[in-house]
Amino acid sequence: MVKIIKAEILVFEKMLLRTHLAFAVLMIILFVEHVNNKLVFVSLLLLATILPDLDSPFSSWGRHLIFRPLQFFVKHRGIVHSFTFAVVGSIALSIFWPVAALGFFVGYSVHLICDSFTKDGIQPFWPIRAKSSGFISTGGRIEDSLFLTMILVDILLIVLLWIF
């Protein structure tokens, strides 16, 4: 029974949060020198990297009760897992809080790009039903290798760009 529950969680969670965050750190390293408000950029990029998985009750953050109302109104891998939402959210932020829009868009996009390489994939331009999917299994060897590679790349870039 426990194995079945774990298998269901893996199917719905997409890529693991740690892998998303490792890619987000790469984007922070690459972009942070080019933005004026670094704290807002980094904060929004990290937050936006987590946001798309709030539509799943099986994700690390989406399992909390506070996000159940969102999950009632949206389908997992629907509008929240699309560039449609990323663009609309970025435009809204650019109107009300312009300094936050770039961090939000980059973080959200990184999450979507990573998920587009998983077997479940995403529907990138909701409501168009076309799907983008790849070959990576959540929590599998390829994802573990990607995570470790991204950590090494992050460390290498930090050393090269900020220490030397």
Residue pairs with C-beta under 8 A, 6 or more apart in sequence:
8 58
9 58
10 137
10 138
10 139
11 120
11 138
12 56
12 57
12 58
12 59
12 76
12 120
13 53
13 56
13 58
13 59
13 60
13 138
14 53
14 56
14 59
14 77
14 81
14 115
14 118
14 120
14 138
15 114
15 115
15 117
15 118
15 136
15 138
15 143
16 138
16 139
16 143
16 147
17 50
17 53
17 59
17 60
17 61
18 147
19 114
19 143
19 146
19 147
19 150
20 49
20 50
20 110
20 111
20 114
21 46
21 49
22 147
22 150
22 151
22 154
23 49
23 110
23 113
23 114
23 150
24 45
24 46
24 49
24 107
24 110
24 111
25 150
25 154
26 150
26 153
26 154
26 157
27 45
27 106
27 107
27 110
28 41
28 42
28 45
28 46
29 154
29 157
29 158
29 161
30 157
31 41
31 45
31 102
31 106
32 38
32 41
32 42
33 161
35 41
35 102
35 103
36 99
37 99
40 99
40 100
40 103
41 99
41 100
41 102
41 103
42 103
43 103
44 100
44 103
44 104
44 107
45 103
45 104
45 106
45 107
45 110
46 107
47 104
47 107
48 103
48 104
48 105
48 106
48 107
48 108
48 111
49 107
49 108
49 110
49 111
50 60
50 61
50 111
51 80
51 107
51 108
51 111
52 80
52 81
52 85
52 108
52 111
52 112
52 115
53 59
53 60
53 61
53 62
53 111
54 61
54 62
54 67
54 70
54 71
54 80
55 62
55 70
55 71
55 74
55 75
55 76
55 77
55 78
55 80
55 81
56 62
56 71
56 76
57 63
57 67
57 68
57 71
61 67
62 71
70 80
74 80
77 120
77 121
77 122
77 123
78 123
78 126
79 85
79 126
79 127
81 112
81 115
81 122
81 123
81 126
82 112
82 122
82 123
82 124
82 125
82 126
83 109
83 112
83 124
83 125
84 125
84 126
84 127
85 108
85 126
86 104
86 105
86 108
86 109
86 112
87 105
89 104
89 105
89 108
90 101
90 102
90 104
90 105
90 108
91 101
93 100
93 101
93 104
94 101
112 122
112 124
115 121
115 122
116 122
116 124
116 132
116 133
116 134
117 133
117 134
117 135
117 136
118 133
118 134
118 136
118 137
118 138
119 133
119 134
119 135
119 136
119 137
119 138
120 133
120 138
121 131
121 132
121 133
121 134
122 131
122 132
122 133
123 129
123 130
123 131
123 132
124 130
124 131
124 132
135 142
136 142
136 143
136 146
137 143
